[in-house]
Amino acid sequence: MKIAIRYFTKSKKGNTKKIADFVSEKLGVEALDLTNALTEKAETLFLINAMYAADVDKEVKEFLKANKENIGELVNVNSSASGSSTYKAVKKVADANGIAMSEKEFHTPASWIFINKGRPNEEDFKRLEEFLKQFKEAE
């Protein structure tokens, strides 16, 4: 199975990057930011992103549109301080671009100022590791 990992963050906290690095380590695939286009077909693309102003950022939308031909199935992995998942927002973009999106999703709270201090934490990463096992076993 060909897996790719792309992430987008504009936060100074680094929560999304920490999650991307963890996914990279567990799947044995380099995590790259969205400035790196998909140069070949990815059977599974792990898109690691966060909620900004109740939506996903325009860079995420532009990446999906520009790379739609090279995405087999999209798996959404996300965090937010608000507690809201990006799944619906990402699915809307995926559907508009003819990208198959997995119903499987990982979402975790993230810290921001004084909200969700210390998140994602060790327990969140344990949950993420369990989530990723289903994809390792599918190889």
N, CA, C and O atoms as a MOPAC input file, in Angstrom:
PM7 MOZYME 1SCF
protein

 N      0.84000 1    -1.17600 1     0.00000 1
 C      0.00000 1     0.00000 1     0.00000 1
 C      0.88600 1     1.24000 1     0.00000 1
 O      1.80600 1     1.35200 1     0.81000 1
 N      0.61800 1     2.13600 1    -0.87600 1
 C      1.36400 1     3.38900 1    -0.95900 1
 C      0.68700 1     4.42500 1    -0.06900 1
 O     -0.45300 1     4.82200 1    -0.31000 1
 N      1.40400 1     4.85300 1     0.95900 1
 C      0.88400 1     5.84600 1     1.90700 1
 C      1.67700 1     7.13300 1     1.77100 1
 O      2.89500 1     7.10800 1     1.59700 1
 N      0.98100 1     8.25300 1     1.85000 1
 C      1.62300 1     9.56800 1     1.90200 1
 C      1.05900 1    10.31700 1     3.10200 1
 O     -0.07900 1    10.08900 1     3.51300 1
 N      1.86100 1    11.20300 1     3.65200 1
 C      1.43900 1    12.02000 1     4.78800 1
 C      1.72800 1    13.46900 1     4.45200 1
 O      2.85500 1    13.82800 1     4.11100 1
 N      0.69900 1    14.30000 1     4.55100 1
 C      0.86600 1    15.73900 1     4.36500 1
 C      0.19500 1    16.43600 1     5.55100 1
 O     -0.81700 1    15.96800 1     6.07200 1
 N      0.77500 1    17.55800 1     5.96500 1
 C      0.20300 1    18.30700 1     7.07700 1
 C      0.21600 1    19.79000 1     6.77200 1
 O      1.00700 1    20.28100 1     5.96700 1
 N     -0.69600 1    20.49300 1     7.44800 1
 C     -0.74400 1    21.94900 1     7.35500 1
 C     -0.91200 1    22.52900 1     8.74100 1
 O     -1.77300 1    22.11300 1     9.51600 1
 N     -0.06500 1    23.50300 1     9.03200 1
 C     -0.19000 1    24.23500 1    10.28300 1
 C      0.26000 1    25.66900 1    10.07200 1
 O      1.13500 1    25.94900 1     9.25200 1
 N     -0.33800 1    26.54800 1    10.80700 1
 C      0.15700 1    27.92100 1    10.85500 1
 C      0.33900 1    28.34700 1    12.30900 1
 O      0.59700 1    29.51300 1    12.61100 1
 N      0.19900 1    27.37800 1    13.18900 1
 C      0.32000 1    27.62100 1    14.62300 1
 C      1.77600 1    27.65500 1    15.05800 1
 O      2.62000 1    26.94800 1    14.50700 1
 N      2.05000 1    28.46900 1    16.03200 1
 C      3.38300 1    28.51900 1    16.63900 1
 C      3.54200 1    27.42700 1    17.70400 1
 O      4.66500 1    27.12100 1    18.10700 1
 N      2.43500 1    26.83700 1    18.16100 1
 C      2.46800 1    25.80400 1    19.19800 1
 C      3.06800 1    24.49800 1    18.70100 1
 O      3.72200 1    23.78700 1    19.46400 1
 N      2.85400 1    24.17600 1    17.43300 1
 C      3.43200 1    22.97300 1    16.86100 1
 C      2.65000 1    21.69300 1    17.09700 1
 O      3.19600 1    20.60800 1    16.89600 1
 N      1.39100 1    21.77600 1    17.51500 1
 C      0.60600 1    20.56500 1    17.76800 1
 C      0.42900 1    19.71700 1    16.51600 1
 O      0.59400 1    18.49900 1    16.56800 1
 N      0.09900 1    20.33800 1    15.40400 1
 C     -0.13000 1    19.60100 1    14.16900 1
 C      1.16300 1    18.93500 1    13.70200 1
 O      1.14000 1    17.78900 1    13.25200 1
 N      2.26600 1    19.62900 1    13.80400 1
 C      3.56600 1    19.06500 1    13.41400 1
 C      3.92000 1    17.88100 1    14.31800 1
 O      4.44100 1    16.87400 1    13.83700 1
 N      3.64600 1    17.99100 1    15.61200 1
 C      3.90100 1    16.87300 1    16.53400 1
 C      3.08400 1    15.64300 1    16.12300 1
 O      3.58500 1    14.51900 1    16.13000 1
 N      1.83700 1    15.87400 1    15.77000 1
 C      0.97600 1    14.77800 1    15.33100 1
 C      1.50400 1    14.18500 1    14.02600 1
 O      1.56000 1    12.96400 1    13.87800 1
 N      1.88900 1    15.03600 1    13.08800 1
 C      2.42900 1    14.56300 1    11.81100 1
 C      3.69700 1    13.73000 1    12.02200 1
 O      3.86700 1    12.68300 1    11.39800 1
 N      4.57100 1    14.19500 1    12.89300 1
 C      5.80800 1    13.45600 1    13.17400 1
 C      5.50900 1    12.09800 1    13.81600 1
 O      6.18300 1    11.11000 1    13.52500 1
 N      4.51300 1    12.05300 1    14.67700 1
 C      4.12500 1    10.79700 1    15.32700 1
 C      3.57900 1     9.81200 1    14.28700 1
 O      3.95100 1     8.63900 1    14.28400 1
 N      2.69900 1    10.29300 1    13.40900 1
 C      2.13900 1     9.44500 1    12.35800 1
 C      3.26400 1     8.94000 1    11.45300 1
 O      3.28500 1     7.77000 1    11.06900 1
 N      4.18400 1     9.82100 1    11.12300 1
 C      5.33300 1     9.46200 1    10.29300 1
 C      6.14700 1     8.33800 1    10.92600 1
 O      6.50500 1     7.36600 1    10.26100 1
 N      6.43100 1     8.48000 1    12.20500 1
 C      7.20800 1     7.47000 1    12.92900 1
 C      6.48800 1     6.12600 1    12.94400 1
 O      7.10300 1     5.08600 1    12.70500 1
 N      5.20300 1     6.14500 1    13.22100 1
 C      4.44500 1     4.89700 1    13.35000 1
 C      4.21400 1     4.20200 1    12.01500 1
 O      4.15400 1     2.97300 1    11.96200 1
 N      4.08300 1     4.97300 1    10.93000 1
 C      3.82100 1     4.36900 1     9.62700 1
 C      5.08500 1     4.19000 1     8.78700 1
 O      5.06100 1     3.51200 1     7.76000 1
 N      6.18300 1     4.79700 1     9.22700 1
 C      7.43200 1     4.67500 1     8.48500 1
 C      7.42200 1     5.41000 1     7.16200 1
 O      8.05800 1     4.99100 1     6.19500 1
 N      6.68600 1     6.52300 1     7.13200 1
 C      6.56500 1     7.34300 1     5.92300 1
 C      6.85000 1     8.78600 1     6.31200 1
 O      6.35000 1     9.26300 1     7.33100 1
 N      7.64400 1     9.48300 1     5.51200 1
 C      7.97600 1    10.87000 1     5.83500 1
 C      6.74400 1    11.76500 1     5.76000 1
 O      5.97000 1    11.69300 1     4.80500 1
 N      6.57200 1    12.60200 1     6.76800 1
 C      5.49000 1    13.58900 1     6.77700 1
 C      6.03200 1    14.88600 1     6.18500 1
 O      7.04200 1    15.41900 1     6.64400 1
 N      5.35200 1    15.37900 1     5.16800 1
 C      5.76000 1    16.61400 1     4.50100 1
 C      4.65500 1    17.65100 1     4.61500 1
 O      3.47900 1    17.30300 1     4.71600 1
 N      5.02700 1    18.91100 1     4.60000 1
 C      3.98600 1    19.94000 1     4.64700 1
 C      3.31900 1    20.05700 1     3.27200 1
 O      3.77400 1    19.46900 1     2.29100 1
 N      2.24300 1    20.82100 1     3.22900 1
 C      1.43600 1    20.91200 1     2.00700 1
 C      2.12100 1    21.60300 1     0.84100 1
 O      1.59000 1    21.59700 1    -0.27000 1
 N      3.27400 1    22.19100 1     1.06000 1
 C      3.98800 1    22.78100 1    -0.07700 1
 C      4.58300 1    21.69300 1    -0.95900 1
 O      5.06100 1    21.97800 1    -2.05800 1
 N      4.56000 1    20.45500 1    -0.49200 1
 C      5.07500 1    19.30900 1    -1.24600 1
 C      3.91800 1    18.58400 1    -1.92800 1
 O      3.15400 1    17.86300 1    -1.28700 1
 N      3.80600 1    18.78700 1    -3.22400 1
 C      2.74400 1    18.13200 1    -3.99400 1
 C      2.95200 1    16.62800 1    -3.99200 1
 O      4.05400 1    16.14000 1    -3.74200 1
 N      1.88900 1    15.90800 1    -4.27100 1
 C      1.98900 1    14.45600 1    -4.44700 1
 C      2.51100 1    14.21200 1    -5.86000 1
 O      1.84900 1    14.57300 1    -6.83300 1
 N      3.66400 1    13.61800 1    -5.97900 1
 C      4.27200 1    13.39100 1    -7.29200 1
 C      3.90000 1    12.03800 1    -7.88400 1
 O      4.17000 1    11.76600 1    -9.05400 1
 N      3.28000 1    11.19700 1    -7.06800 1
 C      2.78800 1     9.91300 1    -7.54400 1
 C      1.52400 1     9.56900 1    -6.77600 1
 O      1.19800 1    10.20300 1    -5.77300 1
 N      0.82400 1     8.56400 1    -7.25700 1
 C     -0.44500 1     8.16600 1    -6.64500 1
 C     -0.23900 1     7.61600 1    -5.23600 1
 O      0.58500 1     6.72800 1    -5.02000 1
 N     -0.98600 1     8.14600 1    -4.29600 1
 C     -1.00100 1     7.64000 1    -2.92400 1
 C     -2.32000 1     6.89100 1    -2.74400 1
 O     -3.39700 1     7.47700 1    -2.86100 1
 N     -2.22800 1     5.58600 1    -2.45700 1
 C     -3.45100 1     4.83500 1    -2.20400 1
 C     -4.16600 1     5.42300 1    -1.00200 1
 O     -5.39300 1     5.51500 1    -0.98000 1
 N     -3.38400 1     5.82400 1     0.00800 1
 C     -3.94300 1     6.44700 1     1.20800 1
 C     -3.13800 1     7.69700 1     1.52000 1
 O     -1.91600 1     7.64900 1     1.65600 1
 N     -3.83700 1     8.81100 1     1.63100 1
 C     -3.21300 1    10.06600 1     2.04300 1
 C     -3.71300 1    10.41600 1     3.43400 1
 O     -4.91100 1    10.59800 1     3.64600 1
 N     -2.78600 1    10.50800 1     4.38100 1
 C     -3.11300 1    11.01400 1     5.70600 1
 C     -2.94900 1    12.52200 1     5.66400 1
 O     -1.84200 1    13.03100 1     5.49000 1
 N     -4.05500 1    13.23200 1     5.82400 1
 C     -4.04600 1    14.69000 1     5.83800 1
 C     -4.17100 1    15.13600 1     7.28300 1
 O     -5.20300 1    14.93700 1     7.92300 1
 N     -3.11000 1    15.74000 1     7.78700 1
 C     -3.08100 1    16.17900 1     9.17600 1
 C     -3.26800 1    17.67900 1     9.18000 1
 O     -2.48200 1    18.41700 1     8.58500 1
 N     -4.31400 1    18.12700 1     9.85800 1
 C     -4.69600 1    19.52300 1     9.78700 1
 C     -5.35600 1    19.96100 1    11.09000 1
 O     -5.51000 1    19.16900 1    12.02000 1
 N     -5.73400 1    21.21000 1    11.14200 1
 C     -6.36000 1    21.76300 1    12.34400 1
 C     -7.46800 1    22.72400 1    11.94600 1
 O     -7.54500 1    23.19100 1    10.81000 1
 N     -8.31400 1    22.99900 1    12.91300 1
 C     -9.42100 1    23.92900 1    12.71400 1
 C     -8.93100 1    25.35300 1    12.93100 1
 O     -8.32100 1    25.66300 1    13.95400 1
 N     -9.20300 1    26.21200 1    11.96100 1
 C     -8.88600 1    27.63700 1    12.07000 1
 C    -10.14900 1    28.42200 1    11.72200 1
 O    -10.67700 1    28.29600 1    10.61800 1
 N    -10.62000 1    29.21300 1    12.64000 1
 C    -11.80500 1    30.04500 1    12.40900 1
 C    -12.98200 1    29.21900 1    11.87000 1
 O    -13.64200 1    29.60900 1    10.90600 1
 N    -13.22600 1    28.07900 1    12.50700 1
 C    -14.36300 1    27.20300 1    12.19700 1
 C    -14.30600 1    26.57300 1    10.80600 1
 O    -15.34200 1    26.19400 1    10.26000 1
 N    -13.12000 1    26.45700 1    10.23300 1
 C    -12.98000 1    25.85200 1     8.91900 1
 C    -11.53800 1    25.35700 1     8.75600 1
 O    -10.68800 1    25.61600 1     9.60800 1
 N    -11.27300 1    24.65500 1     7.67100 1
 C     -9.89800 1    24.32500 1     7.33300 1
 C     -9.34400 1    25.48000 1     6.51300 1
 O    -10.09200 1    26.20500 1     5.85700 1
 N     -8.05700 1    25.64000 1     6.55600 1
 C     -7.42500 1    26.76300 1     5.87300 1
 C     -7.49700 1    26.60800 1     4.35600 1
 O     -7.62500 1    25.49700 1     3.84200 1
 N     -7.41400 1    27.72500 1     3.64800 1
 C     -7.49800 1    27.69700 1     2.18000 1
 C     -6.36500 1    26.87600 1     1.56500 1
 O     -6.54100 1    26.30000 1     0.49200 1
 N     -5.20400 1    26.81100 1     2.22500 1
 C     -4.09500 1    26.02000 1     1.70200 1
 C     -4.46000 1    24.53000 1     1.63800 1
 O     -4.04600 1    23.82900 1     0.71400 1
 N     -5.22600 1    24.05500 1     2.60700 1
 C     -5.68900 1    22.66500 1     2.60000 1
 C     -6.60800 1    22.44800 1     1.40300 1
 O     -6.46300 1    21.46500 1     0.67500 1
 N     -7.53100 1    23.34400 1     1.20200 1
 C     -8.47100 1    23.23400 1     0.08400 1
 C     -7.73100 1    23.25800 1    -1.25200 1
 O     -8.03000 1    22.46500 1    -2.14500 1
 N     -6.76800 1    24.16500 1    -1.38700 1
 C     -6.01000 1    24.28300 1    -2.62700 1
 C     -5.16000 1    23.03500 1    -2.87900 1
 O     -5.04700 1    22.58000 1    -4.01700 1
 N     -4.56500 1    22.48300 1    -1.81900 1
 C     -3.76100 1    21.27100 1    -1.96200 1
 C     -4.61700 1    20.11500 1    -2.46600 1
 O     -4.21700 1    19.41000 1    -3.39200 1
 N     -5.77200 1    19.91700 1    -1.87800 1
 C     -6.64000 1    18.81400 1    -2.29000 1
 C     -7.07100 1    18.97100 1    -3.74600 1
 O     -7.06100 1    18.00500 1    -4.50900 1
 N     -7.44100 1    20.16900 1    -4.12100 1
 C     -7.85600 1    20.41600 1    -5.50700 1
 C     -6.70400 1    20.15400 1    -6.47500 1
 O     -6.89800 1    19.51700 1    -7.51100 1
 N     -5.52400 1    20.63400 1    -6.14900 1
 C     -4.36300 1    20.49600 1    -7.04100 1
 C     -3.83800 1    19.06600 1    -7.13200 1
 O     -3.21300 1    18.70100 1    -8.12700 1
 N     -4.08400 1    18.25500 1    -6.10500 1
 C     -3.52500 1    16.90000 1    -6.04800 1
 C     -4.55800 1    15.79500 1    -6.16500 1
 O     -4.23700 1    14.62700 1    -5.94300 1
 N     -5.77500 1    16.13300 1    -6.50400 1
 C     -6.87700 1    15.16800 1    -6.49700 1
 C     -6.61300 1    13.92500 1    -7.34100 1
 O     -7.08900 1    12.84400 1    -6.99600 1
 N     -5.88100 1    14.04800 1    -8.42000 1
 C     -5.60600 1    12.90500 1    -9.29700 1
 C     -4.68600 1    11.87700 1    -8.63900 1
 O     -4.66200 1    10.71500 1    -9.04600 1
 N     -3.93600 1    12.29500 1    -7.63300 1
 C     -2.97700 1    11.40700 1    -6.97900 1
 C     -3.42000 1    10.92100 1    -5.59700 1
 O     -2.62000 1    10.37200 1    -4.84000 1
 N     -4.69300 1    11.12600 1    -5.27800 1
 C     -5.20200 1    10.70300 1    -3.97000 1
 C     -6.19400 1     9.56700 1    -4.16700 1
 O     -7.23800 1     9.73700 1    -4.79600 1
 N     -5.84800 1     8.39500 1    -3.61300 1
 C     -6.77500 1     7.26800 1    -3.65800 1
 C     -7.85900 1     7.44900 1    -2.61400 1
 O     -9.02600 1     7.65500 1    -2.94700 1
 N     -7.46800 1     7.37100 1    -1.34300 1
 C     -8.40200 1     7.59500 1    -0.24100 1
 C     -7.76600 1     8.56900 1     0.74100 1
 O     -6.57700 1     8.48000 1     1.04500 1
 N     -8.55800 1     9.47600 1     1.21900 1
 C     -8.10700 1    10.51300 1     2.14400 1
 C     -8.51600 1    10.14000 1     3.56300 1
 O     -9.68200 1     9.84200 1     3.82300 1
 N     -7.54400 1    10.15900 1     4.48600 1
 C     -7.80800 1     9.91200 1     5.90300 1
 C     -7.53300 1    11.20800 1     6.65100 1
 O     -6.43000 1    11.75000 1     6.59000 1
 N     -8.54100 1    11.69600 1     7.35300 1
 C     -8.43900 1    12.96600 1     8.06500 1
 C     -7.94500 1    12.75500 1     9.49600 1
 O     -8.53200 1    11.99000 1    10.26100 1
 N     -6.86100 1    13.44300 1     9.84500 1
 C     -6.30200 1    13.42900 1    11.19400 1
 C     -6.20700 1    14.89400 1    11.60700 1
 O     -5.55400 1    15.68900 1    10.93200 1
 N     -6.86000 1    15.25300 1    12.71700 1
 C     -6.92500 1    16.67000 1    13.02700 1
 C     -7.00600 1    16.95500 1    14.52100 1
 O     -7.26300 1    16.07200 1    15.33900 1
 N     -6.77700 1    18.21300 1    14.83700 1
 C     -6.87000 1    18.67700 1    16.22200 1
 C     -7.46500 1    20.07500 1    16.22100 1
 O     -7.42900 1    20.79000 1    15.21900 1
 N     -8.00700 1    20.44000 1    17.36200 1
 C     -8.50300 1    21.80800 1    17.50800 1
 C     -8.68800 1    22.14800 1    18.97400 1
 O     -9.00800 1    21.28700 1    19.79400 1
 N     -8.48600 1    23.39100 1    19.28100 1
 C     -8.71400 1    23.85900 1    20.64800 1
 C    -10.20700 1    23.94500 1    20.94200 1
 O    -10.62800 1    23.79000 1    22.08900 1
 N    -10.99800 1    24.19000 1    19.91500 1
 C    -12.44000 1    24.33600 1    20.10200 1
 C    -13.14300 1    23.01200 1    20.36000 1
 O    -14.27300 1    22.97900 1    20.84800 1
 N    -12.46600 1    21.93200 1    20.03000 1
 C    -13.09900 1    20.62400 1    20.16600 1
 C    -13.79100 1    20.17000 1    18.90100 1
 O    -14.24700 1    19.02900 1    18.82200 1
 N    -13.87900 1    21.04100 1    17.91100 1
 C    -14.54300 1    20.70500 1    16.66000 1
 C    -13.61100 1    19.95700 1    15.71600 1
 O    -12.43800 1    20.30500 1    15.57900 1
 N    -14.13800 1    18.94400 1    15.07900 1
 C    -13.40300 1    18.18500 1    14.08300 1
 C    -13.43400 1    18.91100 1    12.74200 1
 O    -14.36800 1    19.65900 1    12.45400 1
 N    -12.41700 1    18.68500 1    11.93300 1
 C    -12.39100 1    19.25500 1    10.58100 1
 C    -13.00800 1    18.30100 1     9.55800 1
 O    -13.05400 1    18.61400 1     8.36900 1
 N    -13.48000 1    17.14500 1    10.01200 1
 C    -13.95200 1    16.11700 1     9.08400 1
 C    -14.96900 1    16.65400 1     8.07100 1
 O    -14.79200 1    16.46700 1     6.86700 1
 N    -16.01200 1    17.30600 1     8.53300 1
 C    -17.05900 1    17.77800 1     7.61700 1
 C    -16.51500 1    18.78700 1     6.61200 1
 O    -16.87400 1    18.74800 1     5.43500 1
 N    -15.65400 1    19.68600 1     7.06900 1
 C    -15.08300 1    20.70100 1     6.17500 1
 C    -14.17300 1    20.05500 1     5.13200 1
 O    -14.21800 1    20.42200 1     3.95800 1
 N    -13.35100 1    19.10100 1     5.55300 1
 C    -12.45800 1    18.41600 1     4.61400 1
 C    -13.27100 1    17.54900 1     3.65800 1
 O    -12.97300 1    17.50000 1     2.46500 1
 N    -14.29000 1    16.86600 1     4.16700 1
 C    -15.13300 1    16.02400 1     3.30400 1
 C    -15.83600 1    16.85200 1     2.23800 1
 O    -15.97400 1    16.40500 1     1.09900 1
 N    -16.27100 1    18.02800 1     2.58400 1
 C    -16.92500 1    18.91000 1     1.60900 1
 C    -15.97200 1    19.21000 1     0.44600 1
 O    -16.37700 1    19.17600 1    -0.71600 1
 N    -14.72100 1    19.50000 1     0.76000 1
 C    -13.72000 1    19.77800 1    -0.27400 1
 C    -13.41000 1    18.50000 1    -1.05500 1
 O    -13.30500 1    18.52900 1    -2.28200 1
 N    -13.26500 1    17.38300 1    -0.34500 1
 C    -12.98300 1    16.10300 1    -1.01000 1
 C    -14.11300 1    15.75700 1    -1.98300 1
 O    -13.85400 1    15.39900 1    -3.13200 1
 N    -15.34200 1    15.86000 1    -1.53400 1
 C    -16.49100 1    15.54300 1    -2.38400 1
 C    -16.52700 1    16.43800 1    -3.62100 1
 O    -16.80000 1    15.96200 1    -4.72300 1
 N    -16.25400 1    17.72200 1    -3.44800 1
 C    -16.27100 1    18.66900 1    -4.56400 1
 C    -15.19700 1    18.35500 1    -5.59800 1
 O    -15.30500 1    18.75000 1    -6.75900 1
 N    -14.14800 1    17.63200 1    -5.16100 1
 C    -13.04300 1    17.32300 1    -6.06600 1
 C    -12.97000 1    15.84400 1    -6.44300 1
 O    -11.98600 1    15.39700 1    -7.03100 1
 N    -14.00900 1    15.09100 1    -6.10400 1
 C    -14.06400 1    13.68600 1    -6.47400 1
 C    -13.04400 1    12.81000 1    -5.75500 1
 O    -12.58400 1    11.80900 1    -6.30300 1
 N    -12.69200 1    13.18600 1    -4.53100 1
 C    -11.72500 1    12.43100 1    -3.73100 1
 C    -12.47900 1    11.54800 1    -2.74500 1
 O    -13.33600 1    12.02300 1    -2.00000 1
 N    -12.15300 1    10.26200 1    -2.74900 1
 C    -12.76900 1     9.33900 1    -1.78900 1
 C    -12.22100 1     9.63300 1    -0.40200 1
 O    -11.01100 1     9.75700 1    -0.21600 1
 N    -13.11500 1     9.74300 1     0.56300 1
 C    -12.69000 1    10.04600 1     1.92100 1
 C    -13.10900 1     8.93000 1     2.85900 1
 O    -14.26300 1     8.50000 1     2.86700 1
 N    -12.15400 1     8.47200 1     3.64300 1
 C    -12.43100 1     7.43500 1     4.62600 1
 C    -13.38700 1     7.95500 1     5.69500 1
 O    -13.34000 1     9.12600 1     6.07200 1
 N    -14.24800 1     7.07300 1     6.17400 1
 C    -15.09700 1     7.42800 1     7.30400 1
 C    -14.30200 1     7.37500 1     8.60100 1
 O    -14.73900 1     7.89200 1     9.62900 1
 N    -13.13200 1     6.74800 1     8.54500 1
 C    -12.25200 1     6.67000 1     9.70900 1
 C    -11.54300 1     8.00100 1     9.87000 1
 O    -11.00300 1     8.55500 1     8.91200 1
 N    -11.55300 1     8.50400 1    11.08900 1
 C    -10.94400 1     9.79800 1    11.36300 1
 C    -10.34200 1     9.77100 1    12.75800 1
 O    -10.83200 1     9.08100 1    13.65200 1
 N     -9.26600 1    10.53700 1    12.92700 1
 C     -8.72400 1    10.73900 1    14.26100 1
 C     -8.79700 1    12.22600 1    14.57000 1
 O     -8.35200 1    13.06500 1    13.78700 1
 N     -9.37000 1    12.53600 1    15.73200 1
 C     -9.47100 1    13.92300 1    16.18600 1
 C     -9.05400 1    13.99500 1    17.65500 1
 O     -9.40000 1    13.12800 1    18.45800 1
 N     -8.31000 1    15.03700 1    17.98300 1
 C     -7.91800 1    15.23700 1    19.37200 1
 C     -7.96000 1    16.72000 1    19.72500 1
 O     -7.75600 1    17.57100 1    18.86000 1
 N     -8.22100 1    17.02600 1    20.98000 1
 C     -8.11500 1    18.42200 1    21.41400 1
 C     -6.66700 1    18.89500 1    21.31300 1
 O     -5.72800 1    18.10500 1    21.42000 1
 N     -6.51300 1    20.17700 1    21.10800 1
 C     -5.18100 1    20.78300 1    21.07000 1
 C     -5.16700 1    21.98500 1    21.99600 1
 O     -6.19600 1    22.61600 1    22.23800 1
 N     -4.00700 1    22.28500 1    22.49800 1
 C     -3.90800 1    23.42700 1    23.40600 1
 C     -3.79300 1    24.72900 1    22.62300 1
 O     -3.23200 1    24.77800 1    21.52900 1
 N     -4.33300 1    25.75800 1    23.20900 1
 C     -4.24400 1    27.09800 1    22.65000 1
 C     -4.43600 1    28.06500 1    23.81300 1
 O     -5.47100 1    28.04000 1    24.47900 1
 N     -3.47800 1    28.88600 1    24.05000 1
 C     -3.43800 1    29.79900 1    25.18900 1
 C     -3.68300 1    28.98800 1    26.46500 1
 O     -2.80900 1    28.22500 1    26.87800 1
 N     -4.86600 1    29.13600 1    27.10400 1
 C     -5.14400 1    28.38900 1    28.32800 1
 C     -6.15200 1    27.25800 1    28.12000 1
 O     -6.54900 1    26.59100 1    29.07600 1
 N     -6.56200 1    27.04700 1    26.87500 1
 C     -7.54900 1    26.00600 1    26.55900 1
 C     -6.81500 1    24.68900 1    26.30600 1
 O     -5.81100 1    24.66100 1    25.59500 1
 N     -7.31400 1    23.60800 1    26.88500 1
 C     -6.75900 1    22.25800 1    26.67300 1
 C     -5.25700 1    22.18900 1    26.93600 1
 O     -4.50900 1    21.56300 1    26.18500 1
 N     -4.83900 1    22.82900 1    27.98900 1
 C     -3.40900 1    22.88500 1    28.30700 1
 C     -2.77000 1    21.49100 1    28.30300 1
 O     -3.28800 1    20.55300 1    28.90900 1
 N     -1.63700 1    21.37700 1    27.60800 1
 C     -0.91200 1    20.11900 1    27.54200 1
 C     -1.41400 1    19.12200 1    26.51700 1
 O     -0.91800 1    17.99700 1    26.45900 1
 N     -2.39100 1    19.51000 1    25.70500 1
 C     -2.92200 1    18.60800 1    24.68100 1
 C     -2.29800 1    18.92900 1    23.33800 1
 O     -2.00700 1    20.09800 1    23.08700 1
 N     -2.08000 1    17.98500 1    22.47700 1
 C     -2.29400 1    16.56700 1    22.71300 1
 C     -1.29800 1    16.02000 1    23.73200 1
 O     -0.14700 1    16.45100 1    23.80300 1
 N     -1.77400 1    15.06400 1    24.51100 1
 C     -0.95400 1    14.50900 1    25.58500 1
 C     -0.65800 1    13.02200 1    25.31600 1
 O     -0.98900 1    12.49100 1    24.25600 1
 N     -0.03700 1    12.38000 1    26.28700 1
 C      0.36000 1    10.98300 1    26.13100 1
 C     -0.83100 1    10.08700 1    25.79700 1
 O     -0.72600 1     9.20100 1    24.94900 1
 N     -1.94700 1    10.31400 1    26.45500 1
 C     -3.14600 1     9.50800 1    26.19400 1
 C     -3.65200 1     9.73300 1    24.75600 1
 O     -4.07900 1     8.78600 1    24.09400 1
 N     -3.60400 1    10.98400 1    24.27800 1
 C     -4.01800 1    11.27500 1    22.89900 1
 C     -3.13700 1    10.52100 1    21.90800 1
 O     -3.63100 1     9.97500 1    20.92100 1
 N     -1.83300 1    10.49300 1    22.17300 1
 C     -0.92900 1     9.78300 1    21.27600 1
 C     -1.11900 1     8.26600 1    21.34800 1
 O     -0.90700 1     7.57300 1    20.35300 1
 N     -1.51000 1     7.75200 1    22.49300 1
 C     -1.83800 1     6.32000 1    22.59100 1
 C     -3.06700 1     6.00500 1    21.73500 1
 O     -3.10500 1     4.99400 1    21.03400 1
 N     -4.06700 1     6.88200 1    21.80200 1
 C     -5.27500 1     6.69500 1    20.97800 1
 C     -4.91000 1     6.76400 1    19.49400 1
 O     -5.41600 1     5.98800 1    18.68400 1
 N     -4.02600 1     7.70100 1    19.14800 1
 C     -3.60300 1     7.84400 1    17.75800 1
 C     -2.85900 1     6.58900 1    17.29100 1
 O     -3.05800 1     6.12500 1    16.16900 1
 N     -2.01500 1     6.05300 1    18.14800 1
 C     -1.29000 1     4.83500 1    17.79300 1
 C     -2.26400 1     3.68900 1    17.52300 1
 O     -2.08300 1     2.93800 1    16.56500 1
 N     -3.29000 1     3.55000 1    18.35500 1
 C     -4.30900 1     2.51500 1    18.14200 1
 C     -5.04100 1     2.75200 1    16.82200 1
 O     -5.30600 1     1.80700 1    16.08000 1
 N     -5.36800 1     4.00800 1    16.53100 1
 C     -6.03900 1     4.35600 1    15.27600 1
 C     -5.19000 1     3.94200 1    14.07700 1
 O     -5.70800 1     3.39400 1    13.10300 1
 N     -3.89500 1     4.20200 1    14.14900 1
 C     -3.00100 1     3.92000 1    13.02500 1
 C     -2.78000 1     2.42400 1    12.79400 1
 O     -2.45900 1     2.01200 1    11.68000 1
 N     -2.94800 1     1.62400 1    13.82000 1
 C     -2.72800 1     0.17700 1    13.68400 1
 C     -3.61500 1    -0.43100 1    12.61400 1
 O     -3.19100 1    -1.36400 1    11.93300 1
 N     -4.82500 1     0.06300 1    12.44600 1
 C     -5.72100 1    -0.50600 1    11.44800 1
 C     -5.18800 1    -0.29600 1    10.03400 1
 O     -5.51300 1    -1.06000 1     9.12500 1
 N     -4.37700 1     0.72800 1     9.84900 1
 C     -3.80300 1     0.98200 1     8.53000 1
 C     -2.53300 1     0.18100 1     8.31900 1
 O     -2.24300 1    -0.23300 1     7.19700 1
 N     -1.77600 1    -0.04300 1     9.37500 1
 C     -0.58000 1    -0.88600 1     9.27200 1
 C     -0.97800 1    -2.31700 1     8.97600 1
 O     -0.32500 1    -2.99100 1     8.18000 1
 N     -2.04800 1    -2.79000 1     9.61000 1
 C     -2.51100 1    -4.16200 1     9.42500 1
 C     -3.08100 1    -4.38200 1     8.03000 1
 O     -3.07900 1    -5.50700 1     7.52800 1
 N     -3.57100 1    -3.31200 1     7.39800 1
 C     -4.16800 1    -3.41800 1     6.07000 1
 C     -3.12300 1    -3.55200 1     4.95900 1
 O     -3.46400 1    -3.88900 1     3.82600 1
 N     -1.85300 1    -3.28900 1     5.28000 1
 C     -0.79900 1    -3.34700 1     4.26300 1
 C     -0.59700 1    -4.75400 1     3.74800 1
 O      0.25300 1    -4.98000 1     2.88600 1

